[in-house]
Structure formats: C-alpha cells, structure tokens
Amino acid sequence: MSNSYYVYILASKRNGTIYTGVTNNLLNRLYSHKNKLLKGFSSRYNVNRLVFFEETGDIFSAIEREKEIKGWRRSKKLRLIESTNPTWKDLSEGWFN
C-alpha cells in the first residue's frame, strides 16, 4: 500500500501572509482551509490559496521538509513558491466546483 504525504504552502494573496503545512490528504485539507473549518492561523488571516506543494511517500520526510521550510527566511519561501508558480495562481482552483 502506497501513501502520499504533502508539504504545502498557502497564501492570502500574492506576496501576502503564508502558511506551511503537511497532510496525507491534500484535497480534504484544502477544503477545510477554504471553508475555515480549521480554527487558527489560516482562518484568522484568510490564508487559503494553494501556491506550492510537494508530494512524498514518506511521512518522516514530509514532516522534516515542513520543518525545513518553516525555518527559512520569508525571502527563501517566496523564491520556492515562485520557482514553480511565478504568478501565485491558486493551484487548487476548480477542485471544489
């Protein structure tokens, strides 16, 4: 049985507030963020645009990567986002239509 784990970055808008998280179900987690079902930082600051994600098959690697990204300076996080998503498009656009 293969599992997928995701490290993801959400943003409130381009160059706005960002949030980094980890999950084994990206679709459900995004639904929860977008509908403010998760109380806390992301709902308080309206951080619900998926601007970056990576997939791995190992939960320990995912958690380690999340910690690594969270430890970076903001400028490095912005470069990571823009390396794959230069326009800060919401990568989950159309997932919930």
TAJOHU-V682090 format. One record per backbone hydrogen bond with DSSP energy under -0.5 kcal/mol. NH is the residue of the N-H (numbers start at 1). CO is the residue of the C=O. If there is no record, write none. Layout:
{{NH	CO} {NH	CO}}
This chain:
{{5	56} {6	23} {7	54} {8	6} {8	21} {9	52} {10	19} {11	49} {12	17} {16	13} {19	10} {21	8} {23	6} {29	25} {30	26} {31	27} {32	28} {33	29} {34	30} {35	31} {36	33} {37	32} {38	32} {39	37} {44	40} {45	41} {46	43} {47	42} {48	11} {48	46} {49	11} {50	48} {51	9} {51	49} {52	9} {54	7} {56	5} {62	58} {63	59} {64	60} {65	61} {66	62} {67	63} {68	64} {69	65} {70	66} {71	67} {72	69} {76	73} {77	73} {78	74} {79	75} {80	76} {81	77} {82	78} {83	79} {84	80} {84	81} {85	81} {88	85} {91	50} {91	89} {93	90} {95	92} {97	94}}
